[in-house]
Amino acid sequence: MTSHLTAYIALVCTSGVLNAYLLFRVLKRRYLYEDIARFFIAYSIATTIYCFGSAFGLMATSLEAVKFWTVIQYVGMPFAPPLGLLFIMKYLGQRITKAKVVAFLAIPSITLIMVITNPLHHLYYRVFEIDPLLGMPYVHQEIGIWYMVHGVFIFSCMFVAFFLVVSQWRETSGVYRMQLFSLMWSQLVPMLTAFLYLIGLTPPGIDLVPMVLWVVTLLFLWAINTSELFKIIPVAKDTIFHSIDDGVVVLDQTSRVVEFNEAFSHMFLSFSGPVYGKTIDEVWLELCKERFPLKSGTQLFTWSGRADFDLTERTFQVRVSSLRQKEEGMKGTLIIIRDITEMNRLHEKLEHQAYYDELTQVYNRRAFFEKCEELLANMNPKRHNFSVVLFDIDHFKSVNDMHGHHAGDEALVHVAQICKSVLDEDMLFARYGGEEFVCAMVGKTELEAGAVADKLRLAVESQPFTVNDNEIPVTLSGGVTTIELAGEVDIKDLSQLLNKADAALYEAKRNGRNQISSSAGQIDVRQISNRSAGNLV
């Protein structure tokens, strides 16, 4: 055995031993790593088999032994490039499916079968024999059709893997680039060496690829030790960073922008000029014409302008938190901006449906009870009177029967609109149910509330509505009741008050309709005719 051959074997064995060490190191600590470790372990197994198969092939003493160790090499070598590509794809955050794995390993599997069965078809090696000039263990070989297919495939895998890593270089923070550096050279070194071997620039009969793989292994070990390869996958996390819908901005200790994602760019397309290096106040002044509103916590703000390809006013939720390391204190600030415009619109729509009558667009019965309790809870202690008026449209059934339910709906809308135009803003008005409406007033005596009710009655009576060119008169009957509150407001049974108003309403109907009665009797509007209407309504 020549000294050159001994050196070759030593280099190949070094690559095999280092790969085996790397394999067992990752395998032992795989529970600390992401799923990416599984692809790296498979890649390391294939590379280790390839290296030791090559070493033992160089120590073979017969053609049969060379063929055997060649088969062992091909148990690993064809699979290493596609497994390396899958590993890098996983590193970059791409989704790896079982179908994709099977597709990537199909050609290597065929290659292994071709090598094993080559004496039967010679599609991989047309000639495979001991080199007549160099002797054992050097081999003279002439390649077949499948050898070229295999060669194109593995070169493509290494080139694509190298290209994918290079394409992420500019997008990756400097602190993590040593990981990309290791990944780039893990593909570039064997690719260049294999190319030199194929064009005949290496020593005759010697495959230099397994001899240089120890360099790749040392690069991986360096990356694991210095930048926590496998534990931190910056490119995959960067992919997630840019794919989330929330806008994210990262500030340094001086509140300058050092990173932001694509969602932030889409939210604020009107921003002109570079964002990097500007303070958050400078960015916010241009976007919202004001300084940044938060130091920490969560806040809502509204921004008008072109946002998310939309010219409408939008609402954003801004959350600010500190980026800290336990030993070094605050390192920066993280700002997360969520567009909640549609959520707010949906919430407002649901709230409107829950509290407003769909037909008349005034408060419904549920809203009336809740708003009454709010009025009572916030009532001025000096305003002790609380009045309720219950209205009913007279002869409403006959409107439906004679003119149809559509006319009945129009009558309800007609009455609701008139009442809303007459009542003050601080008076609570709602549709109580069917053809009944209710109004609550704070600080009005029963007589004053009756005057307001009678004003509504007169307004409705004076404004008939038209259906199919037919003028339909509409009148109201109403019942008024009032309670006097002393001290703290505590009404547990508002329905009891409404029952009294309902009894008064029934009295008004029994007495001929189109009038207002109170729980104390029929309202005599003449008693308050000398008072200023401005004090009543």
RAVEN-V310255 format. One record per helix or strand of 2 or more residues. SS is the DSSP state (H for helix, E for strand). FROM is the first residue (numbers start at 1). LEN is the number of residues. Records with the same first field share a line. If there is no record, write none. Layout:
# RAVEN-V310255
SS=FROM-LEN, FROM-LEN
This chain:
# RAVEN-V310255
H=3-26, 30-3, 36-23, 63-29, 98-19, 118-4, 145-23, 174-25, 209-19, 234-10, 262-6, 280-9, 341-15, 365-13, 396-8, 405-18, 446-16, 494-17, 525-4, 533-4
E=125-6, 139-5, 247-5, 256-5, 297-7, 314-12, 329-11, 385-9, 428-6, 436-7, 465-3, 470-3, 476-9, 516-3, 521-2
